[in-house]
């Protein structure tokens, strides 16, 4: 990606816009083919024993690796 971005630096005008559009296309199609694009609007109810709760932003679900319960 560095080479592709560096190629855009000396350009200007419509050429620069097209160059960065191509960078964006490469990023979206090959480098980062999956990104979260929906933001969940939900209420999460947990037990009073839950001490550490984290939402996994990539899935919109609880991150089970980070949840902790009180004794």
URURWO-V981244 format. One record per residue. N is the residue number from 0. RES is the residue in one small letter. SS is DSSP state (a for helix, b for strand, c for the rest). PSI is psi in whole degrees, 0 to 359 (none if undefined). BURIAL is 1 if it has 16 or more other C-alpha atoms within 10 Angstrom, else 0. Layout:
[[N;RES;SS;PSI;BURIAL] [N;RES;SS;PSI;BURIAL]]
This chain:
[[0;x;c;327;0] [1;x;a;316;0] [2;x;a;319;0] [3;x;a;319;0] [4;x;a;318;0] [5;x;a;330;0] [6;x;a;337;0] [7;x;a;336;1] [8;x;a;312;0] [9;x;c;355;0] [10;x;c;167;0] [11;x;c;168;0] [12;x;a;219;0] [13;x;a;327;0] [14;x;a;320;0] [15;x;a;316;0] [16;x;a;317;0] [17;x;a;323;0] [18;x;a;312;1] [19;x;a;330;1] [20;x;a;321;0] [21;x;a;323;0] [22;x;a;313;1] [23;x;a;318;0] [24;x;a;317;0] [25;x;a;316;0] [26;x;a;313;0] [27;x;a;331;0] [28;x;a;333;0] [29;x;a;315;0] [30;x;a;312;0] [31;x;c;75;0] [32;x;c;346;0] [33;x;c;123;0] [34;x;c;148;0] [35;x;c;130;0] [36;x;c;2;0] [37;x;c;129;0] [38;x;c;118;0] [39;x;c;139;0] [40;x;c;90;0] [41;x;c;159;0] [42;x;c;134;0] [43;x;c;121;0] [44;x;c;131;0] [45;x;c;165;0] [46;x;c;157;0] [47;x;c;346;0] [48;x;c;346;0] [49;x;b;120;0] [50;x;b;327;0] [51;x;b;113;0] [52;x;c;129;0] [53;x;c;139;0] [54;x;b;130;0] [55;x;b;109;0] [56;x;c;333;0] [57;x;c;338;0] [58;x;c;338;0] [59;x;c;12;0] [60;x;b;169;0] [61;x;b;141;0] [62;x;c;101;0] [63;x;c;338;0] [64;x;c;341;0] [65;x;c;358;0] [66;x;c;143;0] [67;x;b;146;0] [68;x;b;146;0] [69;x;c;155;0] [70;x;c;none;0]]
